[in-house]
Each structure stands twice: as C-alpha cells, then as structure tokens.
Amino acid sequence: MTGYTYVRTPLVEPDWRRLPGYRSVTAAEWRSAGWQRAHCVKTPAQLRAVLGDRAGDDFYDDLAADRARFATMAMLLPPQMLNTMVPGAEPDAEALRADPVRRYMLPLASDRHPVWPSHPRAERDSLHEAEMWAVEGLTHRYPTKVLAELVTTCPQYCGHCTRMDLVGTSTPQVTKNRLTLKPAHRRELMLDYLKRTPAVRDVVVSGGDVANVPWHQLEGFLRQLLDLDSIRDIRLATKALVGLPQHWLQPGVVEGVARVAAVARERGVNLAVHTHANHVASLTPLVAEAARALLGAGVRDVRNQGVLLAGVNDSVGALLDLCFGLQDEAGILPYYFYLCDMIPGAEHWRIPLSAAITLQDGLMGWLPGYATPRLVCDVPYAGKRWVHQAVSYDRERGVSAWSGSSFYYDPIHTLPEAGRHWWSLQ
C-alpha cells in the first residue's frame, strides 16, 4: 500500500475528566466494573448529561430521531466506550459526527441512507441461525462446530449487531424475540445434545455476551463442556474485553478463568477468547491490561473479530492501524473482519464485496502471516467464506453467488446507475 508507514504507536487511555459528566470520577471508580455498568448511557438525555451542550441541540435531536425511526438496537454505552469517542478533546457536534466509534455505537438518523436505509433482501435473522437451533439457543450450523447463546444481553449494544432480532431490549422498530427456557434448563439441554453428538468438537460460547453471564454459572457450564471428550475447542465471545475491560480485570473473574484454563490445559482443550474491536481508538491500556490478564490466566489466545464498516475502518490504513494496535500493543490477534450482515437499517454501514476484496489484497504483506486477518462474508446458509471465494459476482447488480446456491448482495447505493435502476424496479 502506498502512503502508509508503520510507526509503533503506544495505546492511550483518554482522560475521561475532559467530559463534563465525568469530571469528578476517580481512577478507582473508573476501574470498577460495577461503576461502569451502573453509569451506562441509555438515552440521549443521559448522553447530554455526560457530554454537555457543546454538541448542540441538532446532534441530540438527530440521535433521538434515529431511536424513534430506525434503530434496531437499544442504546447501551459504557463510559469506557464513550470515552474513546473524540479522545483528544471535549467533543462538539462536528467531531462527534465524524468519529468512527460513534458511527457504529451511536447511529444518527442522518447517518442512514436516505433512499435505501435497508436492502430489500435484509432480514432480522440474516444468517437464519434460529432455523438451525438443535435446542433453544444452540445453533448447529457447521459440521463440527456449534454456537451456544447463553444470554441475550451485552454490556454494550452495537448498532450493527447481527443478532438484532434476539439481543437487547425492544426498540420502536423491532420487538425482540425471546428465549423461553430458564437459563439452567437451556444449558442442560445444550450439554445433553453435545453428549449425544460427538461429531461436534468446537463450541463458541456467546449470546449476547458471556460477560453478562454470572461467573459461577459460566464456569459451571465450561467445566461441564470440558468433561466431554469430544470437545477440543472452546471460544468465549465477549465485546466487553473492549467495551468493558474492567469486567475481565475483576480478581474473581481472573481467578475463575485461571481455574477453567488449568482444566482445559490438562485435558488438551484449546481455550480462547474472541472480542470485537472495529477501530484503533477503542483500544486503550485498560483493554491491553485485560487481554494480558486473560493470557496470564492461561487462555491460549485472545483474538479479534471485527466488522467492515463504512466510515469506520473501510480503508487499508484504518485496518492496519487497528491490526498493529491489536497485535503490537494489546496482545490480541487480528483474526477476522466480516462484511456487515444484511440486517435492517445497515446500508450506510455496509460496503460492497469488491471493496472487501481490495482491502484484503491491500493488507497482504504488512503483518506476520498468522496475524494477517481474513476478510470474510458470512453467507446465509453457506457460512463464512473468504471474500475471494464467490463463485460468481455480478458487479452491476451487486449479486454474488457462493457455494450451496447462496447469495450476498452489495449495498444498492454503491452500484452503477444501471444496477440502481434495476433494483428500483424490483
């Protein structure tokens, strides 16, 4: 890539006291997971109480309009994550509108595409995971791997959430589906299925976010997984490592991870943590400290699975900045970047397959091979595929075909005029 120069850049924890609502917050409070959870921002009014009036009425009105007309996810923003927006100054409206972390954590009505806010083929459960439930919350989509959704909440809600049909509280646009079984019964049925299905060797434990599962319940479930000889890989999925690293720094949690990791190591099971960072600004020394605490407790790997988002990380430079921050400073392995899934309201975030192919080509050669992330398309029914694996690709209409007669669609506003006209007639 021409124009990019690697320079090692240490992570910085922005001074939260620059924000009017946090000026009296102590370092001890900031490091407290309980304080962070108790002070999550859930409404435009609460955001204004933190940021003050510099953003102006138009910004808060724009945010409120998005909640009323478009949002598929409730607002839930930990102070840790909010503090990474406009990190160098007390933010005003112009800086907030341009901020990459804000763009996916606090979408505005003016962000949404005015003609195509949703693709005509968008679906609430865009990957059809619920169709593949072996038991409630256990998606058996791949021959040897399952996804176990233990909980339907997260410590933070990202606007582009692929499980927007199930995760979080309802919005004016989306009445969420609900898990019906009691958590203990659901976990029991999952374990029973895995006992009866020895072809499964890999369990992704997710939700929602495992950071919202009480630790004693999560540890009990993991220990029962480790009792199954067929299980060789366990991955814990948590955005909280980036959005609420304070959770993973709690002594009781770190000690619990160490207990589970010791059993995994004894039994030859690969225990990893997967997190979600989309921009280098969200990486701070606290994130690095939490990642290294997990590695020190015996987790084999901490890996990042980001999403390719327009205006956030859709350039080679932005992706390299993030990957070098993850690899060099935070101890987190760059692993995957997904094309944003085809959920309602996501067109302003999504990029075409052709752009992802160009980005993958541009990343090659900069990072060690094991730390070069794979850019993938999670194709309905087909599963994850590298962006170069499309069987055919009609760039005029933005339709790519994949194995198993599955299709993915580029955002319509990125197509040439003939393609936009074709879709307008459908």
C-alpha positions as CSV (number, residue, x, y, z in Angstrom):
1,M,0.0,0.0,0.0
2,T,1.4,3.3,-1.0
3,G,1.2,6.2,1.5
4,Y,1.1,4.0,4.7
5,T,4.1,4.0,7.1
6,Y,4.2,1.7,10.1
7,V,5.1,3.6,13.3
8,R,4.7,1.9,16.6
9,T,2.1,3.8,18.5
10,P,1.5,3.1,22.2
11,L,-2.1,2.9,23.4
12,V,-3.5,5.9,25.3
13,E,-6.3,5.9,27.9
14,P,-8.2,9.2,27.1
15,D,-8.8,11.4,30.1
16,W,-12.4,10.9,31.0
17,R,-12.4,14.1,33.1
18,R,-12.4,16.2,29.9
19,L,-16.1,15.2,29.7
20,P,-18.4,17.4,31.8
21,G,-20.3,14.4,33.3
22,Y,-17.1,12.6,34.4
23,R,-15.0,15.5,35.8
24,S,-15.4,14.2,39.4
25,V,-14.9,10.5,38.6
26,T,-11.9,9.0,40.4
27,A,-9.5,6.5,38.9
28,A,-10.8,3.8,41.3
29,E,-14.3,4.4,40.1
30,W,-13.2,4.3,36.5
31,R,-11.6,0.9,37.1
32,S,-14.7,-0.5,38.8
33,A,-16.8,-2.8,36.6
34,G,-19.8,-2.1,38.9
35,W,-19.4,1.7,38.4
36,Q,-19.1,1.3,34.7
37,R,-22.2,-0.8,34.4
38,A,-24.2,1.5,36.7
39,H,-23.3,4.5,34.6
40,C,-24.0,3.2,31.1
41,V,-25.7,5.7,28.8
42,K,-29.1,4.6,27.7
43,T,-30.8,7.7,26.4
44,P,-30.0,10.9,24.6
45,A,-30.7,12.9,27.8
46,Q,-28.1,10.8,29.7
47,L,-25.6,11.3,26.9
48,R,-26.2,15.1,27.1
49,A,-25.6,14.9,30.8
50,V,-22.1,13.4,30.1
51,L,-21.1,15.4,27.1
52,G,-22.7,18.7,27.9
53,D,-24.1,21.2,25.4
54,R,-21.2,21.6,23.1
55,A,-22.7,19.0,20.7
56,G,-25.7,21.2,20.3
57,D,-29.5,20.5,20.1
58,D,-29.3,19.3,16.4
59,F,-27.0,16.4,17.4
60,Y,-29.2,15.2,20.2
61,D,-32.3,15.7,18.1
62,D,-30.7,13.6,15.4
63,L,-29.9,10.9,17.9
64,A,-33.4,10.9,19.2
65,A,-34.8,10.7,15.7
66,D,-32.7,7.6,15.0
67,R,-34.1,5.9,18.2
68,A,-37.6,6.7,17.1
69,R,-37.4,5.8,13.4
70,F,-34.5,3.5,12.6
71,A,-32.6,1.9,15.5
72,T,-32.7,-1.9,15.7
73,M,-30.6,-1.9,18.9
74,A,-31.3,-0.2,22.2
75,M,-28.8,2.4,23.4
76,L,-26.3,1.0,25.9
77,L,-22.9,2.6,26.1
78,P,-20.4,2.0,28.9
79,P,-18.4,5.1,30.0
80,Q,-15.3,3.2,28.9
81,M,-16.5,3.0,25.3
82,L,-18.0,6.5,25.3
83,N,-14.6,7.9,26.4
84,T,-12.9,6.6,23.3
85,M,-15.0,8.9,21.1
86,V,-13.2,12.1,20.1
87,P,-10.4,11.1,22.6
88,G,-8.3,14.3,22.4
89,A,-10.9,17.0,23.4
90,E,-14.3,17.7,24.8
91,P,-16.4,16.7,21.8
92,D,-18.5,19.1,19.7
93,A,-21.1,18.1,17.1
94,E,-18.8,18.2,14.2
95,A,-16.2,16.0,15.9
96,L,-18.9,13.6,17.1
97,R,-20.5,13.2,13.7
98,A,-17.1,12.3,12.2
99,D,-16.0,10.0,15.0
100,P,-15.6,6.4,13.8
101,V,-16.5,4.8,17.2
102,R,-19.6,7.0,17.4
103,R,-20.6,5.9,13.9
104,Y,-21.3,2.3,15.0
105,M,-22.1,2.8,18.7
106,L,-24.4,5.8,18.4
107,P,-26.0,5.9,14.9
108,L,-27.8,9.1,13.9
109,A,-30.9,9.4,11.7
110,S,-28.8,11.5,9.3
111,D,-26.3,8.6,9.0
112,R,-28.9,6.3,7.5
113,H,-29.1,6.2,3.7
114,P,-32.0,8.4,2.6
115,V,-33.2,6.1,-0.2
116,W,-32.0,2.7,0.8
117,P,-31.8,2.5,4.6
118,S,-32.4,-1.2,4.3
119,H,-31.6,-3.6,1.5
120,P,-34.8,-5.3,0.0
121,R,-33.2,-8.7,1.0
122,A,-32.4,-7.7,4.5
123,E,-33.7,-9.9,7.3
124,R,-33.9,-9.8,11.1
125,D,-32.1,-13.1,11.5
126,S,-30.0,-12.6,8.4
127,L,-27.9,-15.8,8.9
128,H,-31.0,-17.9,9.8
129,E,-29.4,-19.1,13.0
130,A,-32.7,-19.8,14.8
131,E,-33.6,-22.2,11.9
132,M,-30.5,-24.2,12.8
133,W,-31.1,-24.5,16.6
134,A,-30.6,-28.1,17.7
135,V,-32.1,-27.0,21.0
136,E,-33.1,-23.4,22.0
137,G,-30.1,-21.2,21.7
138,L,-27.7,-23.8,20.3
139,T,-27.0,-23.2,16.6
140,H,-25.5,-26.2,14.8
141,R,-24.5,-24.6,11.5
142,Y,-21.2,-26.3,10.7
143,P,-20.4,-30.0,10.8
144,T,-18.1,-29.8,13.8
145,K,-19.0,-26.5,15.5
146,V,-21.9,-25.1,17.4
147,L,-22.8,-21.7,18.8
148,A,-24.2,-21.6,22.3
149,E,-26.2,-18.5,23.1
150,L,-26.3,-18.4,26.9
151,V,-27.8,-14.9,27.3
152,T,-29.5,-12.3,25.1
153,T,-27.8,-9.2,26.6
154,C,-24.5,-7.5,26.3
155,P,-22.6,-4.8,28.4
156,Q,-22.9,-2.6,25.2
157,Y,-25.1,-2.6,22.2
158,C,-23.5,-2.0,18.7
159,G,-25.8,-0.6,16.1
160,H,-24.9,-3.2,13.5
161,C,-25.5,-6.3,15.7
162,T,-26.0,-9.4,13.6
163,R,-28.3,-10.8,16.3
164,M,-30.5,-7.7,16.5
165,D,-33.6,-9.9,16.3
166,L,-32.8,-11.5,19.7
167,V,-30.3,-9.4,21.6
168,G,-31.2,-6.5,23.8
169,T,-34.4,-4.7,24.6
170,S,-37.0,-3.9,22.0
171,T,-37.0,-0.6,20.1
172,P,-39.9,1.2,18.4
173,Q,-38.9,-0.6,15.2
174,V,-38.1,-4.1,16.5
175,T,-39.9,-6.2,19.0
176,K,-37.3,-8.6,20.0
177,N,-37.7,-12.4,20.0
178,R,-37.2,-14.0,23.4
179,L,-35.6,-17.2,24.7
180,T,-38.3,-19.1,26.6
181,L,-36.5,-21.7,28.6
182,K,-34.9,-20.9,32.0
183,P,-31.1,-20.5,31.6
184,A,-30.3,-23.6,33.7
185,H,-32.6,-25.8,31.6
186,R,-31.3,-24.3,28.4
187,R,-27.7,-25.1,29.4
188,E,-28.7,-28.6,30.4
189,L,-30.3,-29.3,27.0
190,M,-27.3,-27.9,25.2
191,L,-25.0,-30.2,27.2
192,D,-27.3,-33.2,26.6
193,Y,-27.2,-32.5,22.8
194,L,-23.4,-32.3,22.8
195,K,-23.2,-35.6,24.7
196,R,-25.3,-37.2,22.1
197,T,-23.4,-35.6,19.2
198,P,-19.8,-36.5,19.4
199,A,-19.1,-35.1,15.9
200,V,-19.1,-31.6,17.5
201,R,-15.6,-30.7,18.7
202,D,-15.8,-26.9,18.8
203,V,-18.1,-24.7,20.9
204,V,-18.4,-20.9,20.6
205,V,-19.9,-19.7,23.9
206,S,-21.7,-16.4,23.2
207,G,-25.0,-14.7,23.4
208,G,-25.2,-11.7,23.7
209,D,-22.0,-11.6,25.7
210,V,-20.6,-14.1,28.2
211,A,-19.6,-11.1,30.3
212,N,-23.3,-10.9,31.2
213,V,-23.5,-14.4,32.5
214,P,-22.9,-14.6,36.2
215,W,-19.4,-16.1,36.6
216,H,-20.3,-19.1,38.7
217,Q,-22.9,-20.1,36.0
218,L,-20.4,-19.6,33.2
219,E,-17.7,-21.5,35.0
220,G,-20.1,-24.4,35.7
221,F,-21.1,-24.6,32.1
222,L,-17.5,-24.5,30.9
223,R,-16.4,-27.2,33.3
224,Q,-19.2,-29.5,32.0
225,L,-18.1,-28.8,28.5
226,L,-14.6,-29.8,29.5
227,D,-15.9,-33.1,30.8
228,L,-16.9,-34.1,27.2
229,D,-14.0,-35.9,25.5
230,S,-15.3,-34.8,22.1
231,I,-14.9,-31.1,22.8
232,R,-11.4,-29.8,21.7
233,D,-12.0,-26.1,21.2
234,I,-13.9,-23.7,23.4
235,R,-14.2,-20.0,22.5
236,L,-15.7,-17.3,24.7
237,A,-17.2,-14.4,22.8
238,T,-17.1,-11.1,24.6
239,K,-17.2,-7.5,23.3
240,A,-16.7,-6.5,26.9
241,L,-13.0,-7.0,26.6
242,V,-13.0,-3.8,24.5
243,G,-16.1,-2.1,25.8
244,L,-15.9,-3.0,29.5
245,P,-12.4,-4.4,30.2
246,Q,-13.0,-3.7,33.8
247,H,-15.2,-6.8,33.9
248,W,-12.3,-9.1,32.9
249,L,-9.9,-7.4,35.3
250,Q,-12.0,-8.3,38.4
251,P,-10.0,-10.6,40.6
252,G,-12.8,-13.1,41.0
253,V,-13.2,-13.4,37.2
254,V,-9.5,-13.6,36.5
255,E,-9.1,-16.4,39.2
256,G,-12.1,-18.2,37.7
257,V,-10.6,-18.0,34.2
258,A,-7.4,-19.4,35.6
259,R,-9.3,-22.4,37.1
260,V,-11.0,-23.2,33.8
261,A,-7.8,-22.7,31.8
262,A,-6.0,-25.1,34.1
263,V,-8.5,-27.8,33.4
264,A,-8.5,-27.1,29.7
265,R,-4.7,-27.3,29.5
266,E,-4.7,-30.6,31.5
267,R,-7.2,-32.1,29.0
268,G,-5.6,-30.7,25.9
269,V,-8.5,-28.4,25.0
270,N,-7.9,-25.0,23.3
271,L,-9.5,-22.3,25.3
272,A,-9.6,-18.9,23.6
273,V,-11.4,-15.5,24.0
274,H,-12.8,-13.7,21.0
275,T,-13.6,-10.0,21.2
276,H,-14.8,-7.2,18.9
277,A,-12.8,-4.1,18.1
278,N,-13.6,-2.1,14.9
279,H,-11.3,0.9,15.3
280,V,-7.9,1.5,16.9
281,A,-9.4,4.4,19.0
282,S,-11.3,1.8,21.0
283,L,-8.1,0.1,22.1
284,T,-6.7,1.6,25.4
285,P,-4.2,0.5,28.0
286,L,-7.1,-1.0,30.0
287,V,-8.1,-3.2,27.1
288,A,-4.5,-4.4,26.8
289,E,-4.3,-5.0,30.5
290,A,-7.4,-7.1,30.4
291,A,-6.2,-9.1,27.4
292,R,-2.9,-9.8,29.1
293,A,-4.7,-10.8,32.3
294,L,-6.6,-13.4,30.4
295,L,-3.5,-14.7,28.7
296,G,-1.7,-14.7,32.0
297,A,-4.5,-16.7,33.5
298,G,-3.9,-19.4,30.9
299,V,-6.2,-18.6,28.0
300,R,-4.4,-19.9,24.9
301,D,-5.3,-17.0,22.5
302,V,-7.2,-13.7,22.6
303,R,-8.5,-12.9,19.0
304,N,-10.4,-10.1,17.4
305,Q,-13.4,-10.4,15.1
306,G,-14.3,-7.0,13.7
307,V,-16.8,-5.9,11.1
308,L,-16.0,-3.9,8.0
309,L,-18.0,-0.7,8.3
310,A,-18.1,2.3,6.0
311,G,-16.7,5.4,7.7
312,V,-15.1,3.3,10.4
313,N,-12.5,1.0,9.0
314,D,-13.1,0.8,5.3
315,S,-9.6,1.8,4.3
316,V,-6.3,-0.2,4.3
317,G,-4.8,2.4,6.6
318,A,-7.6,2.2,9.2
319,L,-7.4,-1.6,9.2
320,L,-3.6,-1.6,9.5
321,D,-3.7,0.9,12.4
322,L,-6.2,-1.4,14.2
323,C,-4.3,-4.6,13.4
324,F,-1.0,-3.2,14.6
325,G,-2.7,-1.8,17.7
326,L,-4.2,-5.2,18.4
327,Q,-1.1,-7.3,17.7
328,D,1.7,-5.0,18.9
329,E,0.1,-3.2,21.9
330,A,-2.9,-5.1,23.2
331,G,-1.8,-8.8,22.8
332,I,-4.9,-9.5,20.7
333,L,-4.6,-11.5,17.5
334,P,-6.3,-9.9,14.4
335,Y,-8.4,-12.8,13.2
336,Y,-11.5,-11.9,11.1
337,F,-13.2,-8.9,9.6
338,Y,-16.7,-9.7,8.4
339,L,-18.7,-7.9,5.8
340,C,-21.6,-6.3,7.7
341,D,-24.5,-8.7,7.7
342,M,-27.7,-7.8,5.8
343,I,-29.9,-6.7,8.7
344,P,-32.4,-3.9,8.5
345,G,-31.1,-0.4,8.7
346,A,-27.5,-1.3,7.9
347,E,-27.0,0.0,4.3
348,H,-25.0,3.1,5.4
349,W,-22.5,0.7,7.2
350,R,-22.2,-2.0,4.5
351,I,-19.5,-2.0,1.8
352,P,-19.6,-4.0,-1.4
353,L,-17.8,-7.3,-1.9
354,S,-15.5,-5.7,-4.4
355,A,-14.2,-3.2,-1.8
356,A,-13.6,-6.0,0.7
357,I,-11.5,-7.9,-1.9
358,T,-9.5,-4.7,-2.5
359,L,-9.0,-4.3,1.3
360,Q,-7.8,-8.0,1.7
361,D,-5.3,-7.5,-1.1
362,G,-4.1,-4.3,0.5
363,L,-3.5,-6.0,3.9
364,M,-1.2,-8.7,2.5
365,G,2.5,-8.4,3.4
366,W,2.2,-5.9,6.2
367,L,1.6,-8.3,9.2
368,P,3.0,-11.7,10.0
369,G,1.1,-14.4,8.2
370,Y,-0.5,-15.7,11.4
371,A,-1.6,-12.1,12.3
372,T,-3.0,-11.1,8.9
373,P,-6.8,-11.1,9.3
374,R,-9.0,-12.9,6.9
375,L,-11.8,-10.8,5.4
376,V,-14.9,-12.9,5.2
377,C,-18.5,-12.9,4.1
378,D,-20.9,-14.8,6.4
379,V,-23.2,-16.0,3.6
380,P,-26.7,-17.1,4.6
381,Y,-26.8,-20.9,4.7
382,A,-23.3,-21.3,3.3
383,G,-21.4,-19.9,6.3
384,K,-18.2,-18.0,6.5
385,R,-16.3,-17.7,3.1
386,W,-13.2,-15.7,2.3
387,V,-14.1,-12.7,0.2
388,H,-12.3,-14.1,-2.8
389,Q,-14.4,-17.3,-2.8
390,A,-17.5,-16.1,-4.5
391,V,-18.5,-18.5,-7.3
392,S,-19.8,-15.6,-9.4
393,Y,-20.2,-11.9,-9.0
394,D,-22.5,-9.6,-10.9
395,R,-20.9,-6.2,-10.0
396,E,-23.6,-4.2,-11.9
397,R,-26.5,-5.6,-9.7
398,G,-24.2,-6.4,-6.8
399,V,-25.2,-10.0,-6.5
400,S,-22.6,-12.6,-5.5
401,A,-23.2,-16.3,-5.6
402,W,-21.5,-18.7,-3.2
403,S,-21.3,-22.4,-2.6
404,G,-24.6,-24.1,-2.0
405,S,-26.6,-21.6,-4.2
406,S,-26.4,-18.9,-1.5
407,F,-26.3,-15.2,-2.3
408,Y,-25.0,-12.0,-0.9
409,Y,-26.0,-8.5,-2.1
410,D,-23.9,-5.3,-2.2
411,P,-25.5,-2.1,-0.9
412,I,-27.6,-0.7,-3.7
413,H,-26.2,2.9,-3.4
414,T,-22.7,1.6,-4.2
415,L,-23.9,0.1,-7.6
416,P,-23.5,1.8,-11.0
417,E,-26.6,3.6,-12.3
418,A,-27.9,0.6,-14.3
419,G,-27.7,-1.6,-11.2
420,R,-29.5,1.0,-9.0
421,H,-32.2,1.3,-11.7
422,W,-32.7,-2.5,-11.8
423,W,-33.2,-2.7,-8.1
424,S,-35.6,0.3,-8.1
425,L,-37.8,-1.8,-10.5
426,Q,-37.9,-4.9,-8.3
